[in-house]
Amino acid sequence: MMKKYALVIIGFVTLLHLHGQVITNYTTSESLLDNYVECLDVDSQDNIWFGTSMGLQMFDGENWVTYNTTDYPGMVSDNIKVIRAMNNGDVWIGTDFGACRFDGESWTTFDTSNGLSHNKVLSIDEAENGVIWIGTQTGISYYDGSECTSIASPHWSGVNVTIAQSPDNIWFGSPVGGITFYDGVDYTSYDSSDGLLSNNTTDLLFDDDGNKWVGTGVGISVLDESNLLVSQFTQMYILPPPDTLNQIVDLDLDSEGRIWAGIYVGYLGVGGVAMWDGNEWIDYDESDGLVGPNIRGLAIDSFDNVWVATTSGVSKIGDQTSEVSDIEESRVSVYPNPCNGRVTVSLGGLCASGTITVFDTQGRLLQNNRFLNSRKVNFEIQGEPGAYLIQFVNGNSPQNVEVIPIIKL
């Protein structure tokens, strides 16, 4: 009986953590340059970079810094379509008029006059050796630190996805050509004949096990390290019937190994964000607080906050599991466990005010106890013997939550 309770408890604790995330929205009212955000990225200092049609903007959590062609004539264009923050601190942008590198002081433009294969830039990535790979409407170029060089295109439709794992392990995605592996000499392609849902590749992500998550116009195909198909997902975000297929806009991976997918179906005007926890997809949309449905891109910072670019502003999905340090340091505990009904919640020396809530394993609220300026709280669990969950909330913040399973004998 104890094993059965333990399994149920683990599942429910995970559910509480996933659905306990807090969404914060940023629009022009909060100093965002423009609500229509085309792209975004996070640099090594956790600064968030936003690309709009009015220029580039950096947000450090408090301050906003704007870069545009008026103040920075070296920028190639204000209409930013791609952003990539590099390991050395440089920020690269892609536009319809070329790529541009910002080293913190000056801007350097790369276009067809100095080696770029085409001025319409669709993707940018960095290899471990610092080489910058740039996908364009007609092909691929790379910058080795001194000059920009173009190579043969892996597909006639261009390159809209660029993943540079190492100097001899480069992957490209094409609008109608699937994905292509480049070893520095030869191309090897994988498309619908190899099991991909669609040849319309929109993004590519490698998980912690080496699996390839291929975002397409109709869902996600997952290939293993040997490039064999292992999974297909077409309904990460539930659409209104009879529509089912999800068009992937962007994919990202958090520190817990969870896959995040940005989804937007243009002909329906519907979209959201879905997260794969290894067992199921959990989605977020306007009804959960996202600022808008037209998802343009995702970026995840070192605290596992998921930043979502939309045409209505930017949303930050805050991961509560990365923001409970105060509680962890206080060593909240419940005893005795198992109990006969009477329990004590010790706040580990923390003097706090908040609530202690009791749920059953189906998630039903049974009791809600408020307390003020306490270090220990005594109460009795009502109900029959079995498994329960005690949730401690420090103050009124949904970010400061601790969930503890307990057995009543």
N, C-alpha and C positions, 0 to 999 in steps of 0.2 A: 504493500500500500504506500509505503514511503517513497518508493521509486516512482510510482505513478504521480504522486504529488510533485516530486522534484521536476519531472519532465514538464508538467503543466506550468509550474512556476517559472522556469527558465523562458518558456515561450512568451509568457505574459510580461515579464520584465523587459524583454527585448521590445515588445510592442509598445510599452510605455515610453521607452527611450526614443524610439523612432518617431512616434507621434507627438512627442513632447517638444519638438523643435519649434523655434520661434522665428517668425518671418518679419524682417524689417525692410521697408521700402524706401527708396531714394528717387526723388524726381527733381524737377527744376526748383521746387519749393525748398528742397534741402541743398540747393546750390549745384545740382547736376547740370552740366552744360546744356544738354538737350535730352528730352525724354526718349527719343528714338536712338537707342544704343545699338550699333552694328556688331560690336565685338568687345571682348574684355580679356584681361589676363592678370595674373598675380606675380609680382616680382619676388626676389629672395628676401626682401624686407617686409613682405606682406602688404606692400602698397598695391592698390587696385588701379589698373589702367583701363580707361574706357575710350572706345573709339566711336565718334559720332560724325555726322555730316558737317558739323561746325568746328571740328578739331578734335584734339586729344586731351584727355583730362586724367589727372592722377589724384587719388584719394588715399590719405594715410590713416584714416579713421577719424580724423578731426579736421584736417585742412584739405582744400581743393586747389590744385594747380592746373592751369589751362595752357595748352600749347596750340597755337594756330599760325597760319601763314602771315597774318598781320604783324604779330609780335615776333615771329620766328620765320623770316623769309626763306630760310634754308629748307623748310618743310616742303615736300613735293606737292601736297594737297591737304585740304581740311577734311576731305571726305574719306574717313578711315574705314577700311573694310576688314583688315587683319591686324592683330597685335600679337607680338611675341616678346616677352621679357627674357633676356638671356642670362646665363650664369655669371657673366662678368659685369652685369649691371646695365649693359646696353639694352635699349628698347627699340625693336624694329616694328615698323608699320608697313602695311601693304595697301595700295590704293589702285585706282584705275589708271594712274599716270606713273607708276613705278613703285619701288620699295625705298624706304628711307631708314637710316640708322641714326639713333640719338644716343650719344655717349655721355649725356648729362650736361653737356655744354653746347655742342654743335650738332648739326644735322648733315648727313651725307646721303645723296640720292643715287639710286641705281636704276637705270632704265635701259632701253635698247641701244642708247648711245655708248654705254660702257659695260656691255656684256649681258644684260638681262634678256631672256628669250622673248618676253612680251611685257608690255607695260601694265597690263591688267593682272594684278597679283591676287592669287586665290589662297595661298597657304605659305607659312614660314615655319621652319623648325631648326633646331640646333643639334648637331651631333656631339658626341663626347669629346671629340678633338677640337671643338670650337667652330667647325665649319658650318656655315649657315646655308640651309637648303630652301630654295624659293620655288614654289609651284605657281605657274602662270596659266593663262588661257591656252597657250600653245605648247607648253612643255615645262622643262625644269632647268634651273640655274643654281649654282652654288657660289658662295663667297668664302674664300680661304683665308681672309684677313688682309689680303693685299689687292686682289682683283676678283671680279665677278665673271664666271665662265658658264656658258650654256652647253648642255649635252643633249643627245637625242631624246626625243619625247617618248615616254613609255606607252602613250596612247594618243591618237589624234584629237581626242576631246579635251586634252589638257590635264593639268594636275591640280585638284582642289583639296587634296589631303597629303601632307608630308610628315612622315614619322622617321626621324633619324635616331635609331638606337645606337649605332656605332658606325665607324667609317665604312665598314663593308656589310652593313645591315640596315639598309634604307628601304622604307616602304612608301609607296605612292598610291593614292586613290584617284580615280578618274570619274567624271560625271556619268559616263556610259561604258566604262571599261573595267569595272571591278577594281581589284587591288593588284599591285605589282611589286615584287621583291627585286631589289637591285643590290648586287654584291660588289659593285664597283666596276664591273665589266658587262655582265649579262642581266637581262630582265627575265623574270618568271612571273607569269600572270595567273590570277585565280578569279574566276567569274561565276556566273550562274551555272555553267556546265560543271563546276566543281561543288555546287550546292549553295552558293550565295543566293539569298532571297531575291536580289536584284543587282544588276550591273551599275546602277546609279549609286555610287559610293559617296556618302556624305561625311563620314568620319571613321577613324580607326583608333582603337585603344588596346593596349596590352595590359592584362591584369597581372597580379603577383605570381600566378602560376604559368605565365607565358602564353596563355590563351589570347587569341586575337578577337576582339569584339568589333565586328564590321557594321557600322551604321549605314543604312541604305534608305532609299525613298519609301520603303514599305516595312521597315523593321530592322532587327538585328540578327546577324548570323554570327555564330561563335565557332572559330577554328582552333584546334589544339596546336601544340608546338610542331606537330608534323603536318600542319595545314589540312587536317581532316575535320570535316564538319561534326560538331558535337551538340549544338543547340541552335534553335531558331526561336525568336521572340517577335511577335507582331502586335501584341496587345499589352504593352507596358502601361499605357495610359488609355483608360476606357473611353471610347468615343460614342457619340449618340448613334443608336442603331439606324440603318444596317451597316454603318461604317465600322471597320475594325483596324485596318492597317495604319501603323504609326510611322510617320516620316521623321527620321532622326535628323536633328539639327547639329547636335554636339554630344560628345561623350567625355566623361571624366571619371577619375578614380580617387577616392579619399584614403586616408591613412588606415582605415579599418578594412580596406579591400572592397568596399561597396562601390558598385557601378552606378553612376548618375547619367541619366539621358535627358537631353532637352528635346522636346517633341513639338512640332507645329504642323498642322494639316491646313494648308492655305485655302483650299476650296471650301473648307468648313469654317475657317476663321477660329479654329479651336486648337489649344495647345496647353502644355504644362511640363512639369518635370517629374520623372519617375526614378526611383532608386531600387536597385536589386541588392537585397541583403544576403543573397546566397540561397534563399528559399522562395521568395516571393517579391513581386514588384509593389512598391508603395508610391502613390502618386500625389502630387501637389499641383493645385491650379488656383484660379482666382477665388474659388470658394474657400480655399485654405488661407488666402491672404496674399498670393502672388499679385504683383502690380499689374500684370497684363498677360494675355494668352499667346501673343506672338513672340515665341522664344527665339533669340538670335544667337545665344552662346552661353557657356558655363565656364566657371573657373573656381577652384577650391583652394583656400588659403591653408596655412599650416595649422590652424585651429579647427579645420574641417568645416568651416563656414562655406556654404555653397553660394556663390554669387551668380545671379541669373540676369543676363541682359535681355531686355524686351524692347518693343517699340513704344512702351508706355512708361519706361523708367527701368530701374534696377531693383531686384529683390535680393536680400541676403537671407538664406535659410540657415539659421544658427543651430549648431549641433550642441545640445545641452550636455552631452557626455564629455565635452571638452571644457566645460565651464562649471564644474562642481568641485574645484580644488578646495574651497573653503570647507565643504562638507567632508571631503575625504580626509583633510587634515584634522578635522574634529573627531573622526573615528566614531560616527554614529553607530549605535548597537541596540539590539532588542534582546531582552532576556526575561525569564528563561525561555529557551527555544529547543525542543517543544515546550509547550506550556499547557496549563489547565484552563486557560482563559485570561487570567490576570497577567499582565506584562508590564515591563518598564522599558521606556525608550530613553536611553542615555545619549546625550548630545556630546559626550566626550570632552566635557569641560567648557563647551561653547554655551554661553548664555544667550538664548535666542527667543524670538517670537515667531509663530507660524501656525501650521496645521499638521495634524497627524490623521491620515485617512486610511480606512481599511477597505480593501476590495476582496471579492472572492475570485477564484481562478477564471471566471468567465468575464471578469472586468466590471462586475456590478458593484456600485458604491454601496457600502453597508453602514459605515460610520464616518463621521467627520468631526474631529476634536480640535478646537483651537486652544492655543496656550500662549502665555505672555511671560517674557523674561524668565525662562526656565532652563535648568540644566538637565533635569530628569522629568519625565511625564509618565504617570501611572494611569492605566485604564484597563478595561476588560473587553476582550473580543466577544461580541455577541454571536450567536449562531451555533450550529452543530459542529462536532469534531471534524477536522479536515484541514486543508491547506488554505492559507490566506496570504495576502500581501499588505504590508504596512508601508505606506508612502509618507515620508517626512518632507515637508516643504519649508525651507528656511525663509521667513518673511512672506512677501507676496510674489516673489519672483519664480516663474515657472522654470527658470534656468537652474535654480538651486534645489534640486530634487534628489532624494535618495529613496530607493525602493528595496525593501528587505522582505524576503519570504519567511513565513513562520508556520509551524504546525500546531494546531490545537488538538490535544488528546481527548 
